[in-house]
């Protein structure tokens, strides 16, 4: 594998890691509130409360970092390669959901993740 490909894969993994952290902060922020029901005023209050939670802003920060890294990746790699390799975020999200959020991840989902890893490996050699 070429040195440039390894560095590009590292950057894509870093983007996926930032996306994962982003999602974890959003999930923890949303879990701290009670979801509104139907009424537009209640939904507006809910959104306002959500915006005031610092974890939402930290999430936005990680999203911006991820975007900056992603733009750099796109300047170095073909979109078809980069976007396929970016499937790593599915792996990272499943692992983080299981071990950080203590969510149940089914056997079929783990099996799908194995196929994603195989796919990323295959595209890395092309």
C-alpha positions as CSV (number, residue, x, y, z in Angstrom):
1,X,0.0,0.0,0.0
2,X,1.4,3.4,-0.9
3,X,2.4,5.9,1.8
4,X,-0.1,8.5,0.5
5,X,-3.0,6.0,0.7
6,X,-2.1,5.2,4.3
7,X,-2.1,8.9,5.2
8,X,-5.4,9.4,3.4
9,X,-6.9,6.5,5.2
10,X,-5.7,7.9,8.5
11,X,-7.3,11.2,7.7
12,X,-10.6,9.5,6.7
13,X,-10.5,7.6,10.0
14,X,-9.9,10.8,11.8
15,X,-12.9,12.3,10.1
16,X,-14.9,9.3,11.1
17,X,-13.7,9.6,14.7
18,X,-14.8,13.3,14.8
19,X,-18.2,12.3,13.3
20,X,-18.6,9.6,16.0
21,X,-17.7,12.1,18.8
22,X,-20.1,14.5,17.2
23,X,-22.9,12.0,17.3
24,X,-22.2,10.9,20.8
25,X,-22.4,14.5,22.1
26,X,-25.6,15.0,20.2
27,X,-27.2,11.8,21.5
28,X,-26.2,12.6,25.1
29,X,-27.6,16.1,24.7
30,X,-30.9,14.9,23.3
31,X,-31.2,12.2,25.9
32,X,-31.0,14.9,28.7
33,X,-34.3,16.4,27.5
34,X,-37.8,15.0,27.3
35,X,-39.0,14.9,23.7
36,X,-41.9,17.2,22.9
37,X,-45.3,16.0,21.7
38,X,-47.1,17.6,18.7
39,X,-47.6,21.2,19.8
40,X,-45.4,23.7,17.7
41,X,-44.8,25.9,20.8
42,X,-43.5,22.9,22.8
43,X,-41.3,21.9,19.8
44,X,-39.9,25.5,19.6
45,X,-39.1,25.4,23.4
46,X,-37.5,22.0,23.0
47,X,-35.2,23.3,20.2
48,X,-34.3,26.4,22.3
49,X,-33.4,24.2,25.3
50,X,-31.4,22.0,23.1
51,X,-29.4,24.9,21.6
52,X,-28.5,26.0,25.2
53,X,-26.8,22.6,26.0
54,X,-23.0,23.0,25.8
55,X,-22.7,19.4,24.4
56,X,-24.6,20.5,21.3
57,X,-21.9,23.3,20.7
58,X,-19.1,20.8,21.3
59,X,-20.8,18.6,18.8
60,X,-20.8,21.4,16.2
61,X,-17.1,22.0,16.9
62,X,-16.3,18.3,16.1
63,X,-18.5,18.6,13.0
64,X,-16.5,21.6,11.8
65,X,-13.2,19.8,12.4
66,X,-14.5,16.8,10.5
67,X,-15.5,19.0,7.6
68,X,-12.1,20.7,7.4
69,X,-10.3,17.3,7.4
70,X,-12.8,15.9,4.9
71,X,-12.2,18.9,2.5
72,X,-8.4,18.2,2.8
73,X,-9.1,14.5,2.0
74,X,-11.1,15.4,-1.0
75,X,-8.2,17.5,-2.3
76,X,-5.9,14.4,-2.1
77,X,-8.1,11.5,-3.1
78,X,-10.8,10.5,-5.6
79,X,-14.3,10.9,-4.3
80,X,-15.2,7.3,-5.0
81,X,-12.3,6.1,-2.9
82,X,-12.7,8.6,-0.1
83,X,-16.5,8.2,0.2
84,X,-16.2,4.4,0.3
85,X,-13.5,4.5,2.9
86,X,-15.6,6.9,4.9
87,X,-17.8,4.0,5.7
88,X,-15.6,3.5,8.7
89,X,-17.9,5.8,10.6
90,X,-20.5,3.0,10.6
91,X,-18.0,0.8,12.4
92,X,-17.0,3.6,14.9
93,X,-20.6,4.5,15.6
94,X,-21.5,0.9,16.3
95,X,-18.6,0.4,18.7
96,X,-19.2,3.7,20.4
97,X,-22.9,2.9,20.7
98,X,-22.1,-0.4,22.3
99,X,-19.4,0.6,24.7
100,X,-20.0,4.3,25.5
101,X,-23.8,4.5,25.3
102,X,-24.3,0.8,26.4
103,X,-26.7,0.2,23.5
104,X,-27.4,-3.3,22.3
105,X,-25.9,-4.1,18.9
106,X,-27.3,-7.2,17.3
107,X,-25.3,-10.0,15.8
108,X,-26.6,-9.1,12.3
109,X,-25.4,-5.6,12.7
110,X,-21.9,-6.9,13.8
111,X,-21.9,-9.1,10.7
112,X,-22.7,-6.1,8.5
113,X,-19.9,-4.2,10.1
114,X,-17.5,-7.1,9.3
115,X,-18.6,-6.8,5.6
116,X,-18.0,-3.0,5.8
117,X,-14.5,-3.6,7.1
118,X,-13.9,-6.2,4.3
119,X,-15.1,-3.6,1.8
120,X,-12.9,-0.9,3.1
121,X,-9.9,-3.2,3.0
122,X,-10.7,-4.1,-0.6
123,X,-11.0,-0.5,-1.8
124,X,-7.8,0.4,0.0
125,X,-5.8,-1.9,-2.4
126,X,-7.4,-0.5,-5.6
